[in-house]
Amino acid sequence: MEEAKVVEAKDGTISVATAFSGYQEAIQDKDHEFVTKAVEEAYKGVDNGDGGPFGAVVVRNNEVVVSCHNMVLKHTDPTAHAEVTAIREACKKLNQIELSDCEIYTSCEPCPMCFGAIHLSRIKRLVYGAKAEAAIAIGFDDFIADALRGTGFYQKASMEIKMADGNGAIAAEQVFEKTKAKFQMY
């Protein structure tokens, strides 16, 4: 196959293109198939009362590893977003914490937490359906909008955010130094 090149669209999205005829069409068909599956998961989650209208599919070698939806209400867990749930399940199923040979397809542009989980799991490719503004328009968190606008700063009037000082800070920093040999894989 010919060498791929990165193409940036006017809206800032980035895609990979190649001169090989039919390649882009095959990618688009695959993307459509898996995003459609993520959308189906989103409907399933809403129909079951499990959580908001979000779905995610983790794929490896063009095979679905897991297909999940938002489980926030079912598990009473604000972190049980579709993407996080899919990453957790894929890691369990594959018995590994790094998903660098996987792709994730989501029904909606991921929130900052989910994007962080995608990044930490080393997933090599993300394809999403709807823009986050679609979720924001029906009432999902404003902090998503702030993060997407580039502020990346979440403040809540009722929450104080402060770094510990003194012995608390020293003890917290020492845990990294004292355990670094166990985590050389990172």
N, C-alpha and C positions, 0 to 999 in steps of 0.2 A: 504494500500500500504506500502511496505517496506521503510525504511529510505533511503533518497537520500544521495549521497555523491558527493563532488566536485572533479572533475578530471581535472588536468592540462596537456595539450598536450605538445609535444616537442616545438611547435612554440609559446607557451605562452598563447594560447587561453584556456579559462576555460569553462567547460560544466558541467552539472549536470547529474549524472548517478544513476541508481538504479538497484537492483538485480531483480526486477519484470520483468519477461519475457514479451516482447512486448512493454514495456514502452518506451524504447529508440527508437524503430521503430515508434511508434505513435508520439513521439516528432519530429522525423526527418520528418515524413510525413506532420505534421502541419507546421513545419518550412519551408519546401519546398513550400507548398501551399502559405504561406503568403509572403515569399521572392519573389516567382514568381509574385505575385500580385504587389509587390513593383517594380519589374523590368518592368512589363507592364505599370505601372504609369510613369516610367522613359521614356519609348518609347513614351507614350502619350504626355508628356511635350515637348519632342524634336519635335515630329510631329506637335504640335500646335505652336511651336516657343516660348514657355513660358520660357524656361531656359535650363540649362544643363541636362545631362542624369542621373537624380537622382530621385528616388521614395521612398516613405515611407508609411507604413500602421500601424495604431494604432489599437490594438486588445484588447478586454476585454472579458473574458470568452469564448474564441475561436470564437468570433464574431467580424467582422470588424466594428470599430467605424468610422474611416475615412481612406480614401486612397487618398494620395496627391502626387504631383510632384513638382519639382523645379519651382518657379515662379519669379525668379530674373529678367528676361527680361520683363515679362508681367507687373509686378508691379514696375519696375525700383527701386528695393529694394535689395541691396546686402545681406540682412539677410533672404530673402524669400527662403531659402533652403528647400528641401523637408521635412526634419525632423522638422524644426522649423514651417513650414506651417502646418504639420500634428499635431504637439503638440498644436498649436494655435486653429486649427479647432476642435480637440478632446476636449480641455478645454471648448470651446464655446458650443459644442454639449452636453457635459455632465454637463455643468454648474458648473465646479469645476476647481481649479488651481493645484490640486494634482492628478496625474494619477498613483498612487501606485498600483492600481488593473489592470493596463494595461501593455501590451508588445508593443514594436515597432520593426518592420521589415523594413529593409532598403536595397536598391539595392547595396549600397556601404558603406564601413566603414565610419562612420561619421567624419567630420572635427572637430576641437576643439570647434568651436562655437556650432555645433549641439550636440556634446557630452555634452557640458555644459548645453544646454537646456534640454536634456534627463535627466541629473542628477538633475537639478533644478525641473523638473516636477515629480520627484520621480518614474519614470517608473521602473517597477521591472525587466524587462528583455529586452535585445537588441540582435537581431539576424540580421547580415548583410550578403550580398552576396559577392560582389567583395572587394578585399583589396584596400585601398586608392591608392596604387601604380598604379592601373589601371587608375584612374582619373588623377593622376599626369603625367602619360605617355602621355596623350593626351592634356596636357597643363593647368590643373587646379592647382591653387595656390601652390607655393613652400612652403609657411608657413605650409601647411598641412604636407609636408614631414618632415620639421624641427620638428614639434610637435610629429610626429610619431617616429622620431629617438630619442625622449626623451629630446630634447633641451628645448621644451616648451617655447621658447623665440622668440617673433616676433619683428623684427626690420625692419623699412623701412627707407631707406636713406633719404627720404624727410620729415620724420616725427620726431619731437622731442617729447619725452615722459618725463614728469616731474610731480612730485607731487606738488600741490600748497602749499604755506607756508603762514604764517601770518594769518590775519583775514579771508582770503578765506578758508584756511584749517580748522580753528576753526569753522567757520559757517557750513562747510560741515560736520564736525564731530558732531556738535550739533544737526543736523536734526535727527540723529539716536537716540540720547538720548531723545529728545523732543517728538518723535513719537513712542517710543518702546512699549508703552501700547497698541497701536492699532495693533501691529503685534506680539502679544504673541504666535500666532499659529506657528510661525517659530521657 
